[in-house]
Amino acid sequence: MPAPVSTTSFPTATEQGERVATAPFALPTGSTAVVYCEGLFGEQDGKTANGLVRHSERYEVLSVIDSVRSGVDAGTFLDGTANGIPVLASLDHAVSHAGRVPDYLICGLAPADGLLSDEQRIVLLDGIARGMHIVNGLHEFLNDDAEFAAAAVIAGVTITDVRRPKAKRDLHLFSGRIFDVTCPRIAVLGTDGAIGKRTTATLLVQALNAHGIRAVMVGTGQTTLIQGGKYGVALDALVPQFCSGEVEHQVVAAFEGEDPDVIVVEGQGALSHPAYLTSAHILRGSRPAAVIVQHAPKRRVLGDFPMMPMPTAADEIALIEAFADTRVIGVTINHEEMTGDELRDAIEEHRTLLGVPVTDPLTRPASDLVDMVLAAFPALAVAAGTTTPG
């Protein structure tokens, strides 16, 4: 599936010669962008592209490049609702469709190893040669690649490695300042990676704000930062020593900078996942009063790890509540591979089994998410100007 104190500068199209920028970054809204996601749009390893098609505060996304799925509307393909962003076969087609060279070429791929193939390198280098700035969310830092660095200098463009962490002297250890944050924190965790945590967190923040409850999101992955998240850190690129401290630092910054009624923290991976430890750092660093768990009932094995069976929502909830001083207040369903009847049955079955509110954020009313939060934190109804959830 899918969809903000510290900031460092993100170079604009007019800032020639400054190649390196790190996340979080600031950029005026309205920059045009093409998202490269060859062969993976709509898939788990295309989650950065999926997220940008659903939500972007920073860019005007003009098109997605994926020759396998070219000819469709990106919104229709993902969610059944057209959004006017076409999926095109090549960078040539994307430039032709735009009528000029767009400002940015964003790498929308998010494979588990975080590396580029030779074919993918060619496309990004082509974008540079055309005068496009590159935004890269992979673990492979293109500014450290001699071929990319030289190409960027020659073309006078920038490369932004979103996952590049700050210098260690600028990172934060856990300090206990999280105890000064008086508003509720809600973490959106899940039972697998690339399962919809970011999308649910984004939709939850939007729904709460629309309901009159001041909500702010703290991102923990590269896609949220590319989308325009004001507060966040690419957690999986940090030395583990600093992970919980950086989460804490961003939550404190969001609290001090926005004076919100509630802070929503994006999850990463899963607490039970054998390959990812980031959920543990999110729980330790943000110390959430509540957790929402995202689950895909049709998945039988973990997304990029087919040797590992999926946990049940019930098992993940038990693990989270045993690991941290928190409670799960609801479950959100990822409806991938499900018919409408299967989704309806899954929602009801999980509600009955788990005894918590259950919804699908993409197909059910946004008010379901608001009701889920107000049932757990009825005092927030005062902020919304109501006395009862809903």
Secondary structure, DSSP 8 states (H G I E B T S, - for coil): -------EE---TT-TT-----SSEE--TTEEEEEE-TTTTTSGGGHHHHHHHH--SSEEEEEEE-TTSTTSBHHHHHHSS--S-BEESSHHHHHHHHTS--SEEEE----TT----HHHHHHHHHHHHTT-EEEE-SSS-GGGSHHHHHHHHHHT--EEETT----GGG-----SGGGG--S-EEEEEESSSSSSHHHHHHHHHHHHHHTT--EEEEE-SHHHHHHT-SEE--GGGS-GGGHHHHHHHHHHHHHHHH--SEEEEE--S-TT-SS--HHHHHHHHH--SEEEEEE-TT--EETTEEEEE---HHHHHHHHHHHSS-EEEEEEE--TT--HHHHHHHHHHHHHHH-S-EE-TTTS-THHHHHHHHHH-TTHHHHHT-SS--
